[in-house]
Amino acid sequence: MRPYWTPRSVSPLSDPEIFTRLKEELDAGCPSVLCTLTYKEGHGPRDPGSKMLVTSGGETLGTIGGGGMERLLVEESLAALREGKPRSLHFAMGVPAREGMIPVNSKCGGEVKIFLDVVKPEPALIVMGSGMIAQAAAGIAARCGFKVTVVDDAETATEANFPGITLVNGPYPDSLKTIRIRPSDYVVMLHGETGFELAGLRHAVKAKPAFIGLLGSSNKAREHKRQLKDEGLDASAVDAIRGPIGLKIGAETPWEIGVSIVAELIKARSGA
């Protein structure tokens, strides 16, 4: 587990330290909330522009004033992370609370507005397989803002078939050892051979990414899940595998199936 800085060890921390920590969280695939004080009237502990970072684990870095207001900020930040959307809060600090304001037990005698910005990692997609459907899905996903990596050791895993996309085409499944899957990442199994699929799914399930999808029938998905559970893998993580992957749009050709797969990825990414 990565070490966390203690928010009270240095107070307040400078913006560069906060942004350095934010980058570390994003590099690790973890979203965070950047809280910024945008408005102050009357008295308050900090001035506009003051910042505090709240990580997905509820850790804080920096301060906007401490006390009950910060405890509420952490709760609201974690709620914003779950929703995936920013929000703005208006606190009454020892003054009568008007409509829409949150009263705080404070003797400051002022009011502040704080913007909670949900900052998410760059979406990454690991495509396992390199056939025609994988080629279509990888190419479309890259154009839709995903940072795509393709994993396969078949002769189809070439730069010509995946232009501008990262290829991991060493011997499989040993090549999986070089694949880092973060909590924010998406994994799609688009291969077809049982041994290949199970090896990749084992690796993905242990990492517990944001999304795991499996191409094929519902019966295949059911049997793969049963086997992975029988092997002792975490049942809730296995049940999170989505199969068959792809929105139901009547897709038949590899390109149409690729569109349906990426459409489901976009839907999951947006929280729709």
Buried (B, 14 or more C-beta within 10 A) or exposed (E): EEEEBEBEEEEBBEEEBBEEBBEBBBEBBBBBBBBBBEEBEEBBBBEEEBBBBBBBEEBBBBBBBBBBBBEBBBEBBBEBBEEEEEBEBBBBBBBEBEEEBBEBEBEBEBBBBBBBBBBBBEBBBBBBBBBBBBBBBBBBBBEBEBBBBBBBBBEBBBEEBBEEBBBBBBEBBEBBEEBEBBBBBBBBBBBBEEEBBBBBBBBBBEBBBBBBBBBBEEEBBEEBBEBBBEEEBEEEBBEBBBBBBBBEEEBEEBBBBBBBBBBBBBEBBEEE
